[in-house]
Structures are given as C-alpha cells and as structure tokens.
Amino acid sequence: MAKAITVKVATPKVIKALENRLAKIEMDYASQEKYEAEYQKALTKFQEAIKKWALANISKAENFRTNYRSWNDSLNVDFDLNTKGVDFPQEPKREHEVIHQHSYKEMVEDITNALNILRMTDEETVNASTMKSIARYL
C-alpha cells in the first residue's frame, strides 16, 4: 500500500499556479476554433487523397460489397484494400485538445471558486483536502 504524502504548499504558490492554469484554459478554449478549422481543412484534404488513392487501387480490391437503397436512389460501395507495404495518405491528428463548452464552464467555475476562497484565507499553507480538490487543475 502506498504511503500518504504529507506536504505543505504555500497559499501564494497555489494561487499563482491556479491563475496560470485558468489563463491557459481560457487561451486554449479561445484558440480551439482556429485549430479545429485547420484540422478540418487537413482532414478534408486527407479524404480527397484517400479517394484518389482508393480509386487508383480499386483493381486490387477484396471483399467487394454493394448495397442499393431504392427509397433514395443511392448505392453504397464498400471494399477492402490491403495497405501492407503500400504508401498511402496518412490521416491528420488533432494537435490540440478539444474542450467542450460545458467542461470549460465547469473548469473555470471550479478554479475561480478555489481562487476566491484561497485569496480570502489567512492561512500560510493550503491544507490537504483543499489540495486534493484542486490538484486536477494544477
């Protein structure tokens, strides 16, 4: 069983760390729209490259399947291509964290509440229960 860690952290250091984290969360949330637009643009480019690659290699298709939907006059064509040893386009990866609005509001509210309480205290150090509740933001 792991032993408990007993550390006393100065209140001003905790306040400063929370202020920095709040600023980073706000900056990340404000800039995620720009980063998401860049990612979507790269994803669209990737999808076009995959279409071209798949059509160029359709003669090597395995497990060819079709599904016609008469109710909307559409045909779904599905097939498998072996990519072992073949150079094909790589899907872009998100380089940014997506923060949903409800998560953002919750994090900002929690950090703001913790900062308000810590700024009002006369204690020189932060107790263990407070550190436990704010540790996920540090």
N, C-alpha and C positions, 0 to 999 in steps of 0.2 A: 504494500500500500504506500502511496506517495505521501511524503511529509508535507504539511502545510507550510507555506512561505509566509514569514512574518516580516513585512517591510512597512516603513512609514514614509509616505511620499509627501513632500511639501505641497501645501494647497496652491501656492502661486504656480508651481510647475504643472500641476494638474490643470489649472485654469488655462494656462498658456497652451498646453497640449490640446485641450478641448477646443480652444479658439482656432488653433491651426487646423484641426480636423474639420471643424464646421466650415471654415473658409474653403478647404479643399473639396468638401462635399458640394458646396454651393457652386464652386467653379466647375466641377465635373458635371453637375446637373445642367448648368447653363451652356456648356460646350458640347454636351452629348448630341444635340440635334445636328450640329455641324459634322461631328464624327460619324453619326449614323447615316447622314446623307452621303458622305464619302464612301462608307461601307456599302450602301445600297447601289451606288454607281459602280463600284468594283464588282459587286455581285451580279449586276446586270451584264457587265462586260464578260464575266466568267460564264454566265448562262449562254450567251451568244457563242462564245468559244466552244463550249461543250456541244452545242447544237451542230456547229460546223464539223467538229471532230467526230461526233457520233454518225452524222450523215456520210462523212468520208469513209467511215469504217463499217458501214451497215452490212457490207458483204460478209463480214466476219461475225455477224450477229448469231447468237444462240438463244434458244428458248423464246422464239418469236411468238408473241401473243397479240390478238386484236380483240376489240370489244366495240361493237357498233351500237349506238343508242339512237333508236328511231325517233324517240319523243323530242329530241332536239337536233337531230341530224348531225351527230358528231361521232367520230371514230377515234378510239384510243388505241395507239400502237405502242406496245411495250416489248423490249428485247434486252438481252444481256450482252455485254461486251467484256471480254477478258482484258484487263489492264496490266496484267503481269508482264513486265519488261517493255511496256509501251509508254511513251512520253505523251501525257495528256494534260490539259489545263488543270491547275490546282485551285481549289475553292479558296477565296479570301477568308481570313479570320478576323473577327472583331478584335481590335486592339484596345477597345475601350469597354468600360463596364456600363451596362445599361441599368439606370436607376429609374424605377417606375415611380410615378407621382406619389402614390400612397406610401411607398417606402421612404421616399425623400422627405415627405412631410413628417413621418414618424421619427426619422433620424434627427431632423432639425429640431423638432419639438423636444425630444429626449435630451439632446445636447444643450439646447437653450435652457431647459428647466434645470439641468445639472449645473450649468454655469451660473444661473441666477442664485441657486442655493449656495454654491461654493463662494460666490462673491459676498454673500451676507454673513458667512461664518467667521468667527474669531479664532477658530482652531488653526493651529500652525500646520497640522498634518491632516490628511484625509484618512478616515477610518476604513477598515476592510470591507464593510458592507457597501459603502459608497463606491469604493474602487471596483468591487465585483459588479455593480450595476452599470458602471460606465466603461469598464475595461474593453468591451467590444468596440468602442469608438476610438480607443487610443492606438 
